[in-house]
Amino acid sequence: MKRRRSLYIHLSHIRLLAKKFALVILFISAFALMLVNKTDTMIIEKTSSVATDVVSPVIDVLVVPAKLIAKVYDYFRDLKQIHKDNIRLREENRKLNLLYDKFKSLEIENKLLSDLLNYVTPKESEFITARVIAEEGDAFSHSMIAYTGDKKVKKGQVALSDKGVVGRVENVGKAYARIILITDINSKIPVMVEKTRIRGILSGDNTTMPRLVFIPLDAAINVGDRIVTSGVAGVFPAGLPIGKVVSVKKNEIRVKPFSSLGQLEYIKLVNYGLSGILENDEEISEGGN
């Protein structure tokens, strides 16, 4: 009996000691876990910092080509837009120049007409459209044959394209008409510089660019000046476009026609009601016979 009691007392002491030791173990374990957690955080932060230091330069190097490609793309995109804007502005500038030239011509003409109180407006013109069926271009003549059908055409009528004067009717048949071009050696057209109103004669010489002759010696004529008919001699009405000056030398001024004379398919034969010196020439010729 004593022995059993002694064993019970001994077990009680062991349990109490175990409880005390368990508290110590739990405290040490909690402290160890806190320490390990803190240590892991420091390791993670240290590792993250090292990785950032190592990777950042690499990323910066890799970003440079991407930035360069983006800049190149933006440059070519802007360049393409600039090209489109340049084309649009050139077209607008061309139209404005045409309007300006027309305005200046009308302004000068209006000033001249305002000084003429007895100015008589010319009657309306009549025209037919004729198809070009043959060209005669050699060292001796520059002309073409146009089919007129049964339409009435007279000698001296003006031949026009959509861009300006190309010549005049020289001979008329039943259904055809021969057109002498402004480049023909026999073509002599009274003209003037549109802006300055300087007068002269456009003389063909069987080349693609006729000469401007019989102009004042002190006349200021520049490359790019527009040449129009002057209306002198009563063959061509005033103001019909012919071409522009392309060469100014000491004794030679060349004019490039607005119309491509070698590529004409259709022309207008216009009757302005003007016969002028042509009619007189015919009368002289008949009188001589």
PETA-V749455 format. One record per backbone hydrogen bond with DSSP energy under -0.5 kcal/mol. NH is the residue of the N-H (numbers start at 0). CO is the residue of the C=O. E is the energy in kcal/mol with one decimal. If there is no record, write none. Layout:
nh: (NH;NH)
co: (CO;CO)
e: (E;E)
This chain:
nh: (4;5;6;7;8;9;10;11;12;13;14;15;16;17;18;19;20;21;22;23;24;25;26;27;28;29;30;31;32;33;34;35;36;37;38;39;40;41;42;43;44;45;46;47;48;49;50;51;52;53;54;55;56;57;58;59;60;61;62;63;64;65;66;67;68;69;70;71;72;73;74;75;76;77;78;79;80;81;82;83;84;85;86;87;88;89;90;91;92;93;94;95;96;97;98;99;100;101;102;103;104;105;106;107;108;109;110;111;112;113;114;114;115;116;118;120;125;127;129;129;130;131;132;133;135;136;137;137;142;143;144;145;146;147;147;148;150;155;156;157;158;159;159;160;164;165;166;167;168;169;170;172;176;177;178;178;179;179;180;180;181;183;186;187;188;190;191;192;193;196;199;200;201;202;202;203;203;204;205;210;211;212;212;218;220;223;224;226;227;228;229;230;233;234;238;239;241;242;243;244;245;246;248;253;254;255;256;256;257;260;262;263;266;267;268;269;269;270;271;276;277;278;279;280;281;282;283;284;285;286;287;288)
co: (0;1;2;3;4;5;6;7;8;9;10;11;12;13;14;15;16;17;18;19;20;21;22;23;24;25;26;27;28;29;30;31;32;33;34;35;36;37;38;39;40;41;42;43;44;45;46;47;48;49;50;51;52;53;54;55;56;57;58;59;60;61;62;63;64;65;66;67;68;69;70;71;72;73;74;75;76;77;78;79;80;81;82;83;84;85;86;87;88;89;90;91;92;93;94;95;96;97;98;99;100;101;102;103;104;105;106;107;108;109;110;111;112;114;115;118;270;268;127;266;146;264;144;144;142;134;135;140;135;178;133;176;130;145;174;174;147;168;153;269;166;157;267;163;240;158;158;179;156;177;177;175;145;170;143;176;167;177;141;178;165;180;183;185;201;199;227;197;225;192;190;212;188;200;210;186;201;182;182;202;252;200;210;215;218;244;221;242;191;239;189;189;230;231;228;236;226;226;255;224;253;253;251;246;209;243;207;254;241;258;259;260;129;159;127;157;267;125;269;232;274;274;275;276;277;278;279;280;281;282;283;284)
e: (-1.9;-2.3;-1.9;-2.0;-2.2;-2.0;-2.2;-1.8;-1.8;-1.8;-2.4;-2.4;-2.3;-2.6;-2.6;-2.2;-2.7;-2.6;-1.8;-1.7;-2.6;-2.9;-2.3;-2.8;-2.8;-2.6;-2.5;-2.5;-2.7;-2.4;-2.4;-2.8;-2.7;-2.4;-2.6;-2.7;-2.1;-2.1;-2.3;-3.0;-2.8;-2.6;-3.0;-2.9;-2.4;-2.4;-2.8;-2.4;-2.3;-2.0;-3.1;-2.3;-0.6;-0.7;-2.8;-2.6;-2.4;-2.4;-2.0;-1.2;-0.7;-0.9;-2.6;-2.6;-2.9;-2.3;-2.4;-2.6;-2.6;-2.4;-2.4;-2.5;-2.3;-2.6;-2.7;-2.5;-1.9;-2.6;-2.4;-2.2;-2.6;-2.7;-2.3;-2.4;-2.8;-2.4;-2.2;-2.4;-2.7;-2.6;-2.3;-2.5;-2.5;-2.2;-2.5;-2.8;-2.9;-2.5;-2.8;-2.9;-2.4;-2.6;-2.6;-2.7;-2.7;-2.8;-2.1;-2.4;-2.8;-2.3;-0.8;-0.6;-1.5;-0.8;-1.4;-0.5;-2.2;-1.6;-0.5;-2.8;-1.2;-2.9;-2.6;-1.4;-3.6;-0.5;-0.5;-2.3;-2.6;-2.0;-2.5;-2.6;-3.0;-0.6;-2.7;-1.6;-1.5;-2.3;-1.5;-1.7;-2.6;-0.6;-2.8;-2.8;-2.6;-2.8;-1.4;-1.8;-2.6;-3.3;-1.3;-3.5;-2.1;-2.6;-3.3;-0.5;-2.4;-0.5;-2.0;-0.6;-1.9;-1.5;-1.8;-0.5;-2.0;-2.4;-2.5;-2.4;-2.7;-2.7;-2.4;-2.8;-3.1;-0.8;-3.0;-2.0;-0.5;-0.5;-2.6;-2.7;-2.5;-3.1;-0.6;-1.5;-1.0;-2.8;-1.9;-3.4;-2.4;-2.0;-1.9;-0.6;-1.2;-0.6;-3.0;-0.8;-2.3;-1.4;-2.0;-2.4;-2.2;-1.3;-3.1;-2.1;-2.5;-2.7;-0.5;-0.6;-2.7;-1.2;-2.0;-0.6;-2.5;-3.0;-2.6;-3.1;-0.7;-4.4;-0.7;-1.4;-1.6;-0.6;-1.2;-2.5;-2.1;-2.3;-2.5;-2.5;-2.6;-2.4;-2.1;-1.4)
